[in-house]
Amino acid sequence: MSVDAGRFPEGFLWGTATAAHQVEGGNHGNDWWAWEQVAGHIKNGDRSDPACEHYERFRTDFDLLRSLHQNAHRLSVEWSRIEPAPGEFSSTAIAHYRDVLQALRDRGMEPVVTLHHFTNPNWIAEAGGWENPQTAERFVRFAQRVTDELGDLSRYWITLNEPTVVAYQGYVRGEWPPGKRDLGAAARALVTLLRGHWMAYERIKQRHPELRLGLAHHLRVFDPARRWAPQDRAVAAAFDRVFNQTILRSLRLGRLVFPLTRAGNASGPTTSQDFIGLNYYTRELIKFNRRYRAELFGQRMLPARALRSDLSWELYPDGFYRTLLSLRRERLPIYVTENGIADGQDRLRPEFLLTHTNAMLRGIQAGAPVRGYFHWTCFDNFEWAEGYSAKFGLIACDPVTQERRLRPSARLYAEICRANRLPATVELPPAPQQSVEPAGPADRR
Ligand code: FCB
């Protein structure tokens, strides 16, 4: 791909990403809503209703995003609305999502639709969630129905959002539903997720070969806390293998790889992605610590003087560049399906935007075939266990008044989207120097 100095490729998609449960409000039929009712699960006792009332406000919300020069939008459909009971599909919910996708098309915005973004209908959760192998078949039935009904309105589809995060948060750390701490269960859940993806890919491609299907991978950079320490290097490499490479390799090879081979036996087609969806946020430094047995003996650290978000995630644009380069081996187009920062004061977001889009441009110039970028996210929303406290929005959204207020970053991002290039006059700050300290208690992921 040829890149004229500083410009992104022709036809580049620029947008923001959301997930149904985080913005819609009124999703009372899934495992997250049930989880939110239990004291101690969500910071400040927050609940996902009303979130941004986006279920009702989607048209004016899309007007606003279009006025900010976004030409694409990633969203998810809520399984529990569409299939409230096994095999029973709601024509009202389907009609709603047709309206949503049509509203994007009417505004000249390309939709990218995620079928599963963390939430399960209660009936799926009650039947054992992703630990139950049958959940894969049930997911495929849902995926088939949705793409049959909505496939004419969207070309790009994502089967699953961040399967490793689902397994890690729900089954290793136990901070998300179903709240387990059981490595065996985590591996079994991942196997079912992978089978669900494989089967959904095959089923949908048979019926709608024109659709482009992918999976949104959460990839983090793991570096050794002490570069000279062989134990740190070994543990950081193990983190990378388990967290970043397990799914990518399994998909590339069309079979499970270690450690999943210990939890099941499954295979799939060797082609099951038409593009790579990349969610990149941060890196972690890993220090060997005997006491961290359940986490592969790795203690997660931060560089001492690192710039960090409200959630204590390091700003590390170079990791974005490194990740994009590492994805060249997949030989598939890449869409950045999420990238963003929790920053209620908009203190660091402008710099985050500039340094990360710059890292992406460098990645493209070095041969990573990136075709679009979806910033996480447009509106402050229900940030899972962090509730409304973690503010990832380019636009502030008050869940009480529902007022939307542009942060300065929203205008900066609009300018990048409009020009399809980085602003000419920006000076990028030097990278901070590295020494390390333990990650703060706020760092929950
Ligand atoms: C990602 C999730 C998204 C949001 C961001 C901050 O892992 O996909 O829903 O929580 O993190």
Residues whose N, C-alpha, C, O or C-beta is under 5 A from the ligand:
A	BS01	FCB	A19
